[in-house]
Amino acid sequence: MVTRLEADQPLAPVVREALLALRLDVLVPRAYVRQVPDGVEPGVWKLLDGAHPEDREEWITVLYSGDSVRVQHDGERLDGQRRGVVTGGRITSLSSVMSMTAAFLGELQPQRGQSFLDLGSGPGVTGAAACLICGPERVTLVDRDPHLVEAVLERLAPLGFRPRAVIGDGYAGAPAFGPYDRVLSGFAVEAVPPHWLDQLANGGRLLTTITTRSPSWPGRAVVEKTARGRVEATLRGVRSGHRPAHGLEWLTALAHRERIAAEPGSRRSTSLAPPDKSAYGLWLALDHLAPGLVRDYQAEHLTLVAPDEDSWVVVRPAAGGGWMANSVGERPVWAEVEEVHARWVAAGEPTSYRLEIAADGTQHVTSATGPAPLEWALSAPAAPGIPAPAQERP
C-alpha cells in the first residue's frame, strides 16, 4: 500500500514510517463491502470478518487497498458485529482514503512530542498514525459516537497507544486538554470553527476540509498561529476532501441521470472549453460564487446539475469544432460558469486564496491577485452542539 502511495505522491519520512507501522488488521478487524452499485437502494453490504478463513483474503485486500474502508452500519456497537449480509440502512463510519490521510499528515508536519488533536477520529486510523509520530500519549481523539470511541481505545491499547478520547461534538474540540500543536479535522466544515482556533497553540498548525452543499469541489484550509498568537490561513482547491460534518447533507446528481440522458434541452455554442478537472482554483471559486451545483463525474461529458432548481448543462464537442452547451431548466448554469471563469482569469488564475478570519469569527476569502481579485465570504461557523455526553475516556 505504501509503495502505491509513493508512486503517486512523495511521502514525508515520518509519515512513511508511520504508515508502514500501522496495524490496520488490529484497528479494523471487520469491514463492510458494498454488494450493489452506488445509488442503488436499498443498499446491500457484506461484513467481512478477518478472523474467519473464508473472509480473510478479501478482508486483507480491502484493508490495504488504500480506499475508504466501511466499518460501521447504522451506528451499531462494533464489538457486536456478525459476519454476513445486511440490507437497508446506511454506513455510519468509514476510514479516509489513505492517500488523503497521508497528504494531510504530510502537510501538518507533526513531530515527536507535539500534542495532536484528531477531530472526528472515526475508526482511529489517523489517530494511530499520529500516536506513532507524536508519541503514544500525545494524541487526543474526539468523536460523537461512543461505540466508535470505545472500540478504538480497545484496539489501540494492545499496540501500546494511550490517547485521550472525548465523546462529543467535534465542533467543540477538546478544550480541557489543549492547546494543541497540530489539529486535524476528519470531517468537512463550511467555515473554521472558532473553538478550534482557541485550542490551537502558538506556533501550531490546523488543517480541515472546507465544503459547501456540493461534494464536487472541496477546499483545504491551512491555518497557522504565529508565535505571538496571530492567525494566518490559506484556502486552496484540492482533488478530494473529507465528508461533511454530521447534519450537513450533500447535493447529488444521481436523481437526474436518466432525465439528462433523455432530455437534450436547448443548445448554444460556447467559446469556453470545459475547464480541466485539475483547475482546482477555478472550481473552488465556482462552488462559492455559484453555489448549489454538483458535477456528475461519471458522465462522458462535463455535466453540471443544480438539483434545487431542477436545471443542468452538458457541454460536448460541436460537430464543426468548438463546443456546444445543452441546457435544461430555468437556471443558466453555463452562463454562470462562463462568468466565474472570466473573473478567475482576470484575477490571475489563482490556485490558492487568502483566508481572513476576523475576531468575531467571520471568514472572508480573497485571491489578492490581479486587478480584480476574487472574493467571497464563508458561511457562519456552526455552533457546537451539547456533547452527548462529553467525557474523557482514559
PAPA-964390 format. One record per residue (C-alpha): y, z negated, x negated; residue in three letters; residue number from 1. Coordinates in steps of 0.2 Angstrom, whole numbers, plus 5000, padded with zeros to 4 digits. Layout:
R;yy;zz;xx;rest;nr
R;Y;Z;X;ALA;NUM
...
END
This chain:
R;yy;zz;xx;rest;nr
R;5000;5000;5000;MET;1
R;5012;4995;4986;VAL;2
R;5008;5012;4977;THR;3
R;5013;5022;4993;ARG;4
R;5029;5012;4995;LEU;5
R;5034;5015;4977;GLU;6
R;5031;5034;4979;ALA;7
R;5045;5034;4992;ASP;8
R;5057;5021;4985;GLN;9
R;5060;5011;4970;PRO;10
R;5054;4993;4971;LEU;11
R;5064;4978;4963;ALA;12
R;5051;4970;4951;PRO;13
R;5052;4953;4961;VAL;14
R;5049;4962;4977;VAL;15
R;5035;4972;4970;ARG;16
R;5026;4957;4963;GLU;17
R;5028;4948;4980;ALA;18
R;5021;4962;4990;LEU;19
R;5006;4964;4978;LEU;20
R;5003;4945;4980;ALA;21
R;5005;4945;4999;LEU;22
R;4989;4939;5008;ARG;23
R;4990;4949;5024;LEU;24
R;4972;4945;5028;ASP;25
R;4977;4927;5029;VAL;26
R;4993;4930;5038;LEU;27
R;4986;4942;5051;VAL;28
R;4968;4938;5054;PRO;29
R;4968;4948;5070;ARG;30
R;4978;4964;5075;ALA;31
R;4980;4975;5091;TYR;32
R;4978;4993;5091;VAL;33
R;4985;5004;5105;ARG;34
R;4972;5014;5114;GLN;35
R;4983;5026;5124;VAL;36
R;4999;5036;5118;PRO;37
R;5016;5028;5118;ASP;38
R;5024;5029;5135;GLY;39
R;5008;5029;5145;VAL;40
R;5007;5015;5157;GLU;41
R;4998;5003;5159;PRO;42
R;4996;5000;5140;GLY;43
R;4979;4998;5133;VAL;44
R;4976;4988;5117;TRP;45
R;4960;4983;5107;LYS;46
R;4961;4967;5097;LEU;47
R;4953;4969;5080;LEU;48
R;4946;4953;5073;ASP;49
R;4945;4953;5054;GLY;50
R;4931;4941;5054;ALA;51
R;4920;4952;5064;HIS;52
R;4909;4965;5054;PRO;53
R;4912;4979;5067;GLU;54
R;4931;4977;5066;ASP;55
R;4934;4973;5048;ARG;56
R;4935;4991;5041;GLU;57
R;4948;4996;5054;GLU;58
R;4957;4980;5053;TRP;59
R;4959;4982;5034;ILE;60
R;4966;4999;5037;THR;61
R;4978;4994;5050;VAL;62
R;4984;4979;5039;LEU;63
R;4988;4989;5023;TYR;64
R;4994;5005;5032;SER;65
R;5012;4999;5029;GLY;66
R;5015;5002;5048;ASP;67
R;5020;4988;5060;SER;68
R;5006;4978;5065;VAL;69
R;5004;4971;5083;ARG;70
R;4999;4953;5083;VAL;71
R;5003;4945;5100;GLN;72
R;5001;4951;5118;HIS;73
R;5010;4943;5132;ASP;74
R;5016;4928;5122;GLY;75
R;4998;4921;5120;GLU;76
R;4993;4907;5109;ARG;77
R;4987;4916;5093;LEU;78
R;4973;4903;5090;ASP;79
R;4965;4908;5107;GLY;80
R;4964;4926;5104;GLN;81
R;4947;4935;5108;ARG;82
R;4942;4952;5101;ARG;83
R;4941;4966;5114;GLY;84
R;4952;4977;5125;VAL;85
R;4966;4971;5136;VAL;86
R;4975;4982;5149;THR;87
R;4993;4980;5155;GLY;88
R;5006;4968;5149;GLY;89
R;5015;4971;5133;ARG;90
R;5015;4967;5114;ILE;91
R;5027;4952;5111;THR;92
R;5026;4951;5092;SER;93
R;5023;4963;5078;LEU;94
R;5027;4964;5060;SER;95
R;5040;4975;5052;SER;96
R;5036;4992;5044;VAL;97
R;5033;4987;5026;MET;98
R;5045;4999;5019;SER;99
R;5059;4991;5029;MET;100
R;5054;4974;5023;THR;101
R;5054;4980;5005;ALA;102
R;5071;4988;5007;ALA;103
R;5079;4973;5015;PHE;104
R;5072;4961;5002;LEU;105
R;5077;4973;4988;GLY;106
R;5095;4974;4994;GLU;107
R;5096;4955;4997;LEU;108
R;5091;4952;4979;GLN;109
R;5083;4935;4982;PRO;110
R;5080;4924;4966;GLN;111
R;5069;4910;4961;ARG;112
R;5076;4893;4968;GLY;113
R;5088;4901;4980;GLN;114
R;5087;4895;4999;SER;115
R;5081;4908;5011;PHE;116
R;5084;4909;5030;LEU;117
R;5072;4921;5039;ASP;118
R;5078;4923;5057;LEU;119
R;5066;4930;5070;GLY;120
R;5051;4926;5057;SER;121
R;5038;4933;5069;GLY;122
R;5021;4933;5060;PRO;123
R;5028;4927;5044;GLY;124
R;5025;4942;5033;VAL;125
R;5043;4942;5027;THR;126
R;5043;4923;5026;GLY;127
R;5028;4923;5015;ALA;128
R;5036;4936;5003;ALA;129
R;5052;4925;5002;ALA;130
R;5041;4910;4998;CYS;131
R;5033;4920;4983;LEU;132
R;5050;4925;4977;ILE;133
R;5061;4910;4980;CYS;134
R;5048;4896;4980;GLY;135
R;5036;4888;4992;PRO;136
R;5048;4876;4999;GLU;137
R;5064;4886;4998;ARG;138
R;5062;4895;5014;VAL;139
R;5067;4891;5032;THR;140
R;5059;4901;5047;LEU;141
R;5067;4902;5064;VAL;142
R;5058;4909;5079;ASP;143
R;5059;4907;5098;ARG;144
R;5040;4907;5101;ASP;145
R;5032;4891;5097;PRO;146
R;5014;4899;5097;HIS;147
R;5020;4911;5083;LEU;148
R;5028;4896;5073;VAL;149
R;5013;4885;5074;GLU;150
R;5001;4899;5069;ALA;151
R;5012;4905;5054;VAL;152
R;5013;4887;5047;LEU;153
R;4994;4885;5048;GLU;154
R;4992;4901;5039;ARG;155
R;5005;4898;5026;LEU;156
R;4998;4881;5021;ALA;157
R;4982;4887;5013;PRO;158
R;4992;4898;5002;LEU;159
R;5002;4884;4996;GLY;160
R;5018;4888;5005;PHE;161
R;5028;4874;5014;ARG;162
R;5043;4882;5023;PRO;163
R;5053;4873;5035;ARG;164
R;5052;4880;5053;ALA;165
R;5063;4879;5068;VAL;166
R;5058;4884;5085;ILE;167
R;5074;4890;5094;GLY;168
R;5086;4904;5096;ASP;169
R;5089;4915;5081;GLY;170
R;5107;4917;5085;TYR;171
R;5110;4899;5081;ALA;172
R;5101;4899;5065;GLY;173
R;5096;4883;5057;ALA;174
R;5112;4873;5053;PRO;175
R;5103;4857;5049;ALA;176
R;5095;4864;5033;PHE;177
R;5109;4876;5027;GLY;178
R;5119;4883;5019;PRO;179
R;5108;4897;5013;TYR;180
R;5109;4908;4998;ASP;181
R;5100;4923;5007;ARG;182
R;5099;4926;5026;VAL;183
R;5089;4940;5033;LEU;184
R;5088;4944;5052;SER;185
R;5072;4951;5058;GLY;186
R;5080;4957;5074;PHE;187
R;5094;4968;5078;ALA;188
R;5111;4962;5085;VAL;189
R;5126;4970;5092;GLU;190
R;5138;4960;5080;ALA;191
R;5135;4947;5067;VAL;192
R;5134;4930;5075;PRO;193
R;5147;4918;5068;PRO;194
R;5134;4904;5066;HIS;195
R;5126;4915;5053;TRP;196
R;5142;4916;5043;LEU;197
R;5144;4897;5044;ASP;198
R;5127;4895;5037;GLN;199
R;5129;4907;5023;LEU;200
R;5133;4898;5006;ALA;201
R;5147;4903;4995;ASN;202
R;5140;4917;4984;GLY;203
R;5127;4921;4997;GLY;204
R;5122;4937;5005;ARG;205
R;5116;4941;5023;LEU;206
R;5108;4957;5030;LEU;207
R;5105;4962;5048;THR;208
R;5102;4977;5058;THR;209
R;5117;4982;5070;ILE;210
R;5112;4990;5086;THR;211
R;5119;4996;5102;THR;212
R;5108;5000;5118;ARG;213
R;5102;5015;5108;SER;214
R;5087;5014;5096;PRO;215
R;5091;5031;5088;SER;216
R;5104;5027;5075;TRP;217
R;5103;5009;5068;PRO;218
R;5116;5002;5056;GLY;219
R;5113;4990;5042;ARG;220
R;5126;4976;5039;ALA;221
R;5128;4968;5022;VAL;222
R;5138;4953;5022;VAL;223
R;5143;4943;5006;GLU;224
R;5153;4927;5005;LYS;225
R;5163;4925;4989;THR;226
R;5163;4910;4978;ALA;227
R;5179;4905;4987;ARG;228
R;5171;4907;5004;GLY;229
R;5179;4924;5009;ARG;230
R;5168;4935;5019;VAL;231
R;5166;4954;5014;GLU;232
R;5155;4966;5023;ALA;233
R;5150;4984;5025;THR;234
R;5140;4994;5038;LEU;235
R;5131;5010;5035;ARG;236
R;5119;5020;5045;GLY;237
R;5100;5020;5040;VAL;238
R;5084;5028;5045;ARG;239
R;5076;5013;5053;SER;240
R;5080;4995;5058;GLY;241
R;5073;4980;5066;HIS;242
R;5070;4979;5085;ARG;243
R;5084;4971;5096;PRO;244
R;5086;4953;5100;ALA;245
R;5077;4946;5115;HIS;246
R;5086;4951;5131;GLY;247
R;5093;4967;5124;LEU;248
R;5084;4982;5131;GLU;249
R;5085;4999;5123;TRP;250
R;5088;5015;5132;LEU;251
R;5074;5028;5132;THR;252
R;5072;5047;5134;ALA;253
R;5054;5046;5140;LEU;254
R;5058;5047;5158;ALA;255
R;5067;5063;5156;HIS;256
R;5055;5073;5145;ARG;257
R;5047;5083;5160;GLU;258
R;5063;5087;5168;ARG;259
R;5071;5093;5151;ILE;260
R;5056;5105;5149;ALA;261
R;5058;5111;5167;ALA;262
R;5077;5112;5169;GLU;263
R;5086;5124;5157;PRO;264
R;5103;5119;5163;GLY;265
R;5120;5128;5159;SER;266
R;5121;5137;5142;ARG;267
R;5136;5139;5130;ARG;268
R;5137;5144;5112;SER;269
R;5142;5132;5099;THR;270
R;5148;5134;5081;SER;271
R;5141;5117;5077;LEU;272
R;5124;5117;5070;ALA;273
R;5113;5102;5074;PRO;274
R;5118;5089;5060;PRO;275
R;5104;5084;5049;ASP;276
R;5095;5068;5053;LYS;277
R;5100;5061;5036;SER;278
R;5118;5062;5041;ALA;279
R;5117;5043;5045;TYR;280
R;5136;5040;5043;GLY;281
R;5139;5053;5057;LEU;282
R;5125;5047;5069;TRP;283
R;5131;5029;5067;LEU;284
R;5149;5034;5072;ALA;285
R;5142;5044;5087;LEU;286
R;5132;5029;5093;ASP;287
R;5148;5018;5094;HIS;288
R;5161;5031;5098;LEU;289
R;5150;5040;5112;ALA;290
R;5139;5026;5117;PRO;291
R;5124;5027;5129;GLY;292
R;5115;5042;5120;LEU;293
R;5097;5042;5114;VAL;294
R;5088;5055;5104;ARG;295
R;5071;5062;5108;ASP;296
R;5064;5063;5090;TYR;297
R;5048;5071;5097;GLN;298
R;5057;5086;5104;ALA;299
R;5056;5103;5094;GLU;300
R;5075;5105;5095;HIS;301
R;5089;5092;5094;LEU;302
R;5088;5083;5111;THR;303
R;5101;5070;5116;LEU;304
R;5099;5061;5133;VAL;305
R;5112;5050;5142;ALA;306
R;5100;5041;5154;PRO;307
R;5113;5031;5163;ASP;308
R;5122;5047;5168;GLU;309
R;5106;5057;5170;ASP;310
R;5113;5070;5158;SER;311
R;5106;5079;5142;TRP;312
R;5108;5093;5130;VAL;313
R;5096;5103;5120;VAL;314
R;5103;5113;5105;VAL;315
R;5092;5128;5100;ARG;316
R;5095;5143;5088;PRO;317
R;5103;5158;5098;ALA;318
R;5094;5174;5099;ALA;319
R;5108;5184;5090;GLY;320
R;5111;5170;5077;GLY;321
R;5121;5154;5079;GLY;322
R;5117;5140;5091;TRP;323
R;5116;5138;5110;MET;324
R;5118;5121;5119;ALA;325
R;5109;5119;5135;ASN;326
R;5116;5105;5146;SER;327
R;5112;5096;5162;VAL;328
R;5122;5083;5171;GLY;329
R;5140;5078;5173;GLU;330
R;5142;5070;5155;ARG;331
R;5147;5083;5142;PRO;332
R;5136;5076;5129;VAL;333
R;5138;5091;5116;TRP;334
R;5157;5091;5118;ALA;335
R;5157;5073;5113;GLU;336
R;5146;5076;5098;VAL;337
R;5157;5090;5093;GLU;338
R;5172;5079;5094;GLU;339
R;5165;5065;5084;VAL;340
R;5158;5077;5071;HIS;341
R;5176;5084;5069;ALA;342
R;5183;5066;5067;ARG;343
R;5170;5062;5055;TRP;344
R;5173;5077;5044;VAL;345
R;5192;5073;5045;ALA;346
R;5188;5055;5039;ALA;347
R;5180;5062;5023;GLY;348
R;5162;5062;5030;GLU;349
R;5159;5043;5026;PRO;350
R;5142;5036;5023;THR;351
R;5147;5018;5023;SER;352
R;5160;5008;5033;TYR;353
R;5170;4993;5030;ARG;354
R;5166;4979;5042;LEU;355
R;5180;4967;5045;GLU;356
R;5176;4950;5053;ILE;357
R;5190;4940;5059;ALA;358
R;5191;4921;5060;ALA;359
R;5189;4922;5079;ASP;360
R;5173;4932;5077;GLY;361
R;5179;4949;5082;THR;362
R;5172;4963;5072;GLN;363
R;5180;4979;5068;HIS;364
R;5173;4994;5059;VAL;365
R;5183;5007;5049;THR;366
R;5179;5021;5037;SER;367
R;5196;5018;5027;ALA;368
R;5195;5036;5020;THR;369
R;5203;5052;5024;GLY;370
R;5220;5055;5033;PRO;371
R;5212;5049;5050;ALA;372
R;5199;5035;5047;PRO;373
R;5185;5032;5060;LEU;374
R;5187;5015;5068;GLU;375
R;5178;5006;5082;TRP;376
R;5175;4988;5087;ALA;377
R;5158;4980;5088;LEU;378
R;5153;4971;5104;SER;379
R;5157;4952;5105;ALA;380
R;5143;4942;5096;PRO;381
R;5131;4934;5108;ALA;382
R;5132;4915;5110;ALA;383
R;5116;4906;5105;PRO;384
R;5106;4900;5120;GLY;385
R;5099;4882;5120;ILE;386
R;5084;4881;5109;PRO;387
R;5068;4878;5119;ALA;388
R;5065;4866;5110;PRO;389
R;5075;4867;5094;ALA;390
R;5065;4856;5082;GLN;391
R;5059;4856;5065;GLU;392
R;5040;4859;5061;ARG;393
R;5035;4851;5045;PRO;394
END
